[in-house]
Amino acid sequence: MENTKLTFLPKLEDSIKQILNIPITDERKEVLSPLIHYIREKQDKNEAINLNFICTHNSRRSQFSQIWAKVAASYFGVEANCYSGGIEITAFNERAVASLQRIGFRTISDNATENPKYEVFYSEMKPGIKAFSKLVDDLSNPASNFAAIMTCDHADENCPIISGAEIRIPVRFEDPKKFDDTVLEQKMYDERSLQIASEMFYVFSRAND
């Protein structure tokens, strides 16, 4: 059920209306099914829902996934803790940050040059989501009792063990990085962000079924 008491930033509210109308293929529904099952199981047991989205550099897809999962959970009134991490530290890619801004998020940065720390705001009623590139086992992430959601093939194939994870769920997305510095850059970053958003909204809508 939609959390009607929560209001989102105005431009983001418009984007959410678009997101809710993006179709999910049967193939992707099958991919997302284990994640839905995990969330439902946690709800049934009245246990905390901890989701850690993982890709190699924690710079694009895992950041999108963490942020959109938190927004979708809030939209549907599901209490979920959403995190992200990588197997290398780089930075939350500035192109991904710009895409979120275009879609309607407000961001604040500490302006560090190597690995800026951001707060990503989606509502005046909620605290910002803290976002920066970090390792899977960063102190800001859960050490146990979480689902490790693998958002890229490289991390999924090269990180066989995620310490402390209760379950490992592959939910891979194409990397928009291949379009960096091309005429398609903005289009493909926005497309990937909206795809991830639509799938996270689908997951949390089903969690309440």
C-alpha positions as CSV (number, residue, x, y, z in Angstrom):
1,M,0.0,0.0,0.0
2,E,1.3,3.5,-0.9
3,N,2.4,5.6,2.1
4,T,0.1,8.5,1.3
5,K,1.4,10.6,4.3
6,L,4.8,11.0,2.8
7,T,5.4,13.7,0.2
8,F,8.4,13.7,-2.1
9,L,10.3,16.6,-3.7
10,P,8.1,18.0,-6.5
11,K,10.2,17.0,-9.5
12,L,10.9,13.6,-8.0
13,E,7.1,13.2,-7.5
14,D,6.6,13.6,-11.2
15,S,9.4,11.1,-12.0
16,I,7.8,8.6,-9.6
17,K,4.6,8.8,-11.6
18,Q,6.6,7.9,-14.7
19,I,8.5,5.1,-12.9
20,L,5.2,3.4,-11.8
21,N,4.3,3.1,-15.5
22,I,7.5,1.5,-16.7
23,P,6.7,-2.2,-17.5
24,I,8.7,-5.0,-15.9
25,T,9.4,-8.0,-18.2
26,D,8.6,-11.5,-17.0
27,E,12.3,-12.3,-17.2
28,R,13.2,-9.5,-14.8
29,K,10.3,-10.4,-12.5
30,E,11.9,-13.8,-12.2
31,V,15.3,-12.2,-11.4
32,L,13.6,-10.0,-8.7
33,S,11.6,-12.8,-7.2
34,P,14.2,-13.9,-4.6
35,L,14.5,-10.4,-3.3
36,I,10.8,-10.1,-2.9
37,H,10.7,-13.4,-1.1
38,Y,13.5,-12.3,1.3
39,I,11.7,-9.0,2.2
40,R,8.4,-10.9,2.8
41,E,10.2,-13.4,4.9
42,K,11.7,-10.7,7.1
43,Q,8.3,-9.0,7.4
44,D,6.7,-12.3,8.4
45,K,9.3,-12.8,11.1
46,N,9.2,-9.2,12.2
47,E,12.9,-8.9,11.6
48,A,14.9,-6.0,10.3
49,I,15.2,-5.8,6.5
50,N,18.8,-5.0,5.6
51,L,19.7,-4.8,1.9
52,N,23.3,-4.2,0.8
53,F,23.6,-3.5,-3.0
54,I,27.0,-4.4,-4.3
55,C,29.0,-3.7,-7.4
56,T,32.7,-3.5,-8.1
57,H,33.4,0.2,-7.5
58,N,30.3,1.3,-5.6
59,S,30.1,4.2,-8.0
60,R,27.0,3.8,-10.2
61,R,24.6,0.9,-10.2
62,S,24.9,0.0,-6.5
63,Q,24.4,3.7,-5.6
64,F,21.3,3.9,-7.8
65,S,20.0,0.7,-6.3
66,Q,20.5,1.8,-2.7
67,I,18.9,5.2,-3.2
68,W,15.9,3.9,-5.3
69,A,15.3,1.0,-2.9
70,K,15.0,3.4,0.0
71,V,12.7,5.7,-1.9
72,A,10.5,2.7,-3.0
73,A,10.4,1.3,0.5
74,S,9.4,4.7,1.8
75,Y,6.7,5.1,-0.9
76,F,5.1,1.8,0.1
77,G,5.5,2.2,3.8
78,V,8.0,-0.6,4.2
79,E,10.7,-0.3,6.9
80,A,13.9,-1.2,5.1
81,N,17.6,-0.3,5.7
82,C,19.3,0.2,2.4
83,Y,23.1,0.2,1.9
84,S,25.7,-0.2,-0.8
85,G,29.3,-1.2,-1.1
86,G,32.0,-2.4,-3.5
87,I,35.1,-4.5,-3.7
88,E,37.2,-1.4,-4.5
89,I,36.8,2.2,-3.4
90,T,36.6,4.9,-6.1
91,A,33.9,7.6,-5.9
92,F,30.1,8.0,-6.3
93,N,30.4,8.9,-10.0
94,E,29.5,12.5,-10.8
95,R,27.5,11.4,-13.9
96,A,25.3,9.2,-11.7
97,V,24.9,12.1,-9.2
98,A,23.9,14.4,-12.1
99,S,21.3,11.9,-13.3
100,L,19.7,11.8,-9.9
101,Q,19.6,15.6,-9.8
102,R,17.9,15.6,-13.2
103,I,15.3,13.2,-12.0
104,G,14.4,15.3,-9.0
105,F,16.7,14.5,-6.0
106,R,18.5,17.2,-4.1
107,T,22.1,16.5,-3.2
108,I,24.6,18.1,-0.8
109,S,28.3,17.2,-1.0
110,D,31.3,17.8,1.2
111,N,33.2,18.6,-2.0
112,A,36.1,16.2,-1.3
113,T,38.1,15.7,-4.4
114,E,38.8,12.0,-4.2
115,N,35.7,10.4,-2.8
116,P,33.0,13.0,-2.0
117,K,30.4,12.2,0.6
118,Y,26.8,13.1,-0.4
119,E,23.5,13.5,1.2
120,V,20.7,12.6,-1.2
121,F,17.3,14.0,-0.3
122,Y,14.0,12.7,-1.7
123,S,11.6,14.3,0.8
124,E,11.5,17.3,3.1
125,M,10.1,14.8,5.7
126,K,13.0,12.3,5.7
127,P,16.7,12.6,6.4
128,G,19.1,12.5,3.4
129,I,20.6,9.2,2.2
130,K,24.3,9.1,2.9
131,A,26.1,8.1,-0.3
132,F,29.8,7.6,-1.0
133,S,32.0,4.9,-2.4
134,K,32.9,2.3,0.2
135,L,33.9,-1.4,0.7
136,V,31.2,-3.9,1.4
137,D,32.4,-4.3,5.0
138,D,32.6,-0.5,5.7
139,L,31.6,0.3,9.2
140,S,28.5,2.1,7.9
141,N,27.2,-1.1,6.5
142,P,25.8,-4.1,8.4
143,A,28.2,-6.8,9.4
144,S,25.6,-9.5,9.6
145,N,21.9,-10.3,8.9
146,F,21.7,-8.7,5.5
147,A,21.0,-9.6,1.9
148,A,23.9,-9.1,-0.5
149,I,22.4,-8.0,-3.8
150,M,24.9,-8.2,-6.6
151,T,24.2,-5.5,-9.2
152,C,27.1,-6.2,-11.6
153,D,28.5,-9.3,-13.1
154,H,32.1,-8.5,-12.2
155,A,31.5,-8.2,-8.5
156,D,29.2,-11.3,-8.6
157,E,31.8,-13.4,-10.3
158,N,34.9,-12.1,-8.5
159,C,33.6,-11.8,-4.9
160,P,32.4,-15.4,-4.2
161,I,31.9,-14.8,-0.4
162,I,30.2,-11.8,1.2
163,S,31.0,-12.1,4.9
164,G,28.0,-11.8,7.1
165,A,25.4,-12.1,4.4
166,E,22.3,-14.3,5.0
167,I,21.7,-14.6,1.3
168,R,23.3,-13.6,-2.0
169,I,20.9,-12.4,-4.7
170,P,22.1,-11.5,-8.2
171,V,20.2,-8.6,-9.7
172,R,22.5,-7.4,-12.5
173,F,22.1,-4.2,-14.4
174,E,23.9,-3.0,-17.5
175,D,26.7,-0.5,-16.8
176,P,26.0,3.1,-18.1
177,K,29.8,3.7,-17.9
178,K,30.2,2.5,-21.4
179,F,28.5,5.7,-22.6
180,D,30.7,8.1,-20.6
181,D,31.8,11.1,-22.7
182,T,29.5,10.2,-25.6
183,V,26.4,12.0,-26.9
184,L,24.3,9.3,-25.3
185,E,25.8,9.8,-21.8
186,Q,22.9,11.6,-20.1
187,K,20.2,9.5,-21.8
188,M,21.7,6.2,-20.8
189,Y,22.5,7.2,-17.2
190,D,18.9,8.4,-16.8
191,E,17.6,5.2,-18.5
192,R,19.5,3.0,-16.2
193,S,18.5,4.9,-13.1
194,L,14.8,4.8,-14.1
195,Q,15.1,1.0,-14.9
196,I,16.5,0.4,-11.4
197,A,13.8,2.6,-9.9
198,S,11.0,0.8,-11.6
199,E,12.3,-2.6,-10.5
200,M,12.8,-1.4,-6.9
201,F,9.2,0.0,-6.9
202,Y,8.0,-3.3,-8.3
203,V,9.8,-5.2,-5.5
204,F,8.4,-3.2,-2.7
205,S,4.9,-3.1,-4.2
206,R,5.0,-6.9,-4.1
207,A,6.4,-7.0,-0.6
208,N,3.1,-5.6,0.6
209,D,0.9,-8.2,-1.3
